[in-house]
Each structure stands twice: as C-alpha cells, then as structure tokens.
Amino acid sequence: MDSQDEVKVPNMSSTGENSLNKTYPPSLNKKIIDADLEKERLNKEDKRSERGWLGKLFGAGVHSPNNIAGLLIVILLLVAIGYTFFMLVYCPVETHHQVVDFWGIITPLITLALGYLFGKSS
C-alpha cells in the first residue's frame, strides 16, 4: 500500500476496539470509520436529548448539584436585594422590621446552599 491510500483516522468507537483491518481495502476501512463516527455522533445526540432542558441549564453528571446550588444562591440574593430596595423606596415607613425579618428567612437558605457547595464530603 502506498501512503496515499492508507486511512489515518483512528476509530472513535465507544468500545475502544480498533475496527481497521489491514486486509480490507482502504475505501472499506474509511467506510467503517465513517460509520463509527456517525454512531458516536448519534450517541452524543442521544445523551443531549436525555438531559432535557434542565440538563442544558444545569449541566449533567456530578456537577449539576453544584450548579443548582449556585443558581439558588444567585436567585435568593437577587430576590432579597430587590425586596430590600423595593421596601426602602416604596414603603419607607416601618420597613426596617419587615426587611430584617425577610433577611432572617433568606440568610439561612443562602448559608445552607453555601455549606453544601463548600462542605467537606466524607
């Protein structure tokens, strides 16, 4: 075989087995590799569709709980800061107790999520 006819693309199959066979003609090896690449592409599409829209938002695997906890922290902080400014601007009379009570509810939730993110796992 001359170097122009050789197929240099490695097999991308999930089993890790090499489907190239030196007894096959290069065109057949190329077809086999193309079929393996197509299978791999379809597997990736299946995994993407299995995750759904929540998987796209939070990610998949071991990082998704951390992403959810981080998103929860951001949402809680935005809601609490928005509520505080709203109460200070539109209801300045007797706002102090309501804002303190609201932060008294939000703060433990934020620290709980932070504890989950940075806590030591055994």
N, C-alpha and C positions, 0 to 999 in steps of 0.2 A: 504494500500500500504506500502510495506517496503521501506526503504531508498535507496536501490539499484536500484529500478525500477523508481524512480522519475527523471524527467528531470529537471536539474537545470540551463539550458541555457536560459537566458531571450530572449524574442522576440526582434529582431532588425529591425522591420518594420518601415517604414518612418512615418506611421500614429500615432505611439506611442501606438496603441492598443495591448493588450496582447492577442495573439491567443491561448494560452494554455487553455485547458478546463479540469477541474478535472474529468469530466465524461468520457473523452476519455482514452483509454489505453496509457501507456507511449510511446509505439512504434509509435502510431499515432501522439502524441504530438511532438515527436522527428522529424518525417517526416515533420510536419507543420513548425517546427523551421528551419529545413534544407531548406525547400522551401523559407522561409522568408529570410534566409541568402543568398541564391542564388539570390533572387530578388534584395537584397541590393548590392551584388557584381556586378550584371548586371547594376544597376543604376550607380554605381561608374564608370564602364567601359564606359557607355554612356556619362557621364559627361566629362571623359577624352577625349573621341573621339570628343566631341563637341568643346572642347578648341582648338583642332588642334595643329599644330606645333608652332604657335605663342603663344598659351596659355601655352605650355610646356616651352617656352623660357621666357616669361614674367610673367607667373602666371595668375591666373584668379581672378575675383572679384574686390574688392576695391583697392587692392594693385598693380594691373597691371599698372595703370598710373604712379605710383611712380617708379616701376621697369623700365618702358620705359624711364622716365626722367633720372634716374640714369645711365642707359646704354648709353643714349645720351651724358651725361656729360663725361663718360669714353671715348667714341669714339672720341668726339671732342678734349679732352685733348691729347689722343694718336696721333691723326692726326696732331694737332698743334705742339706738341713736335717733332714728326717725321719730319714734314716740316721744322721746325726751324733747327734741326740738319743737315738735308739734305742740306739746303741752306748754312749753315755755313761751311760745309765740301766741297761741290762740287762747290759752286758759292760764294767764299768769297768776291769777288769784288761787291760792290753796293748791298749787301744783306740786309743791315740794313733797308732800306725803304720798301722792299718787305716783310720782316718778320714783321715789325711793322704794315704794312697795313693788313697783314693776321691775326695777333693777334687782330687788330681792328675789324675784322669781327667776329672772333671766340669768343672773350670775351663777347660781349652782348648775344650771344646764350647760353653760359655757365651760365652767371648770370640769364638769363631768366629761364633756367631749374632749377637752384638753388632756385630762387624765387618761382617757382611752388612747389618745394619739401618742402620748409620751410615756405612758405607763410601762413598767417592766413586765414582760411576759415570761412566765416560768416554764 
